[in-house]
């Protein structure tokens, strides 16, 4: 007989000034965890990946607590929804869904829902769950937002992955009008590191003097 | 004709190169010797290294990340997004050698740093 469980759940939503495909790229890019989010993650490893799914191990800092926890995550795309199932070291299974919607004028909305089925005893932790995951959603958003906006900005300037921008590299005058293609998201994101080996990838440092973005 | 924001320099072959105002040396020193600025859709990373002022592209050749987000450590820039590394000496790529950052020609006149976006 199935045990009676209680569901802790939370939904957060925000809008971005870029197409949804840029945000999908960002969500699906495993290497940026120990780059852009170097203060929140210290190790990442892609154990297996094919097309639009990946099994990833990552070590991250727990919200509000001086703890680092490792856990496995299975991430997969189902249409415009990215589904991620995490299992942390304690054994809880966290189901996360990120829904990507187009808005007019190259804008989009992302709605993330988090859900954990727990023993009814853990109902008393519901306020902490909501606070921790609200914090996590917004903390990672703040770090990702300038990345997405910059990615969209350089795309509109003609940036090509592993190449750059022609008028910059070739020292040419910039064209009056740049015809950039529609931003496409074609998983998996190309990997050019050790993240998909047994070693995985560690963040290069845990502290930095940040000059910051200028976009 | 030069203006306050640009200077023109005659090249050997008789053509003129236009340099645009980028920063003052004072501003760069205030930023601890490293700053980034967008000028006419060029993202420039200006810095002082081993007593020399240098300007390179701040756009990582990988996915377009900000190379100069972190202050350089031990003569190396580490791009924020995916940790690609570049030499402060010449912008060469220490992660994937075939993809260096573009170097810009700069001129210093009266404590002001000017950049040639085509040079």
Interface residues (C-beta under 8 A of the other chain):
Chain A: X29 X31 X32 X34 X35 X36 X147 X150 X151 X154 X155 X157 X159 X161 X162 X163 X164 X165 X168 X169 X171 X172 X173 X174 X192 X193 X201 X203 X204 X205 X208 X209 X210 X211 X212 X213 X214 X215
Chain B: X31 X32 X34 X35 X36 X37 X38 X40 X41 X42 X43 X57 X58 X59 X61 X62 X63 X64 X65 X66 X68 X69 X70 X71 X73 X78 X79 X80 X81 X82 X83 X85 X96 X99 X102 X118 X119
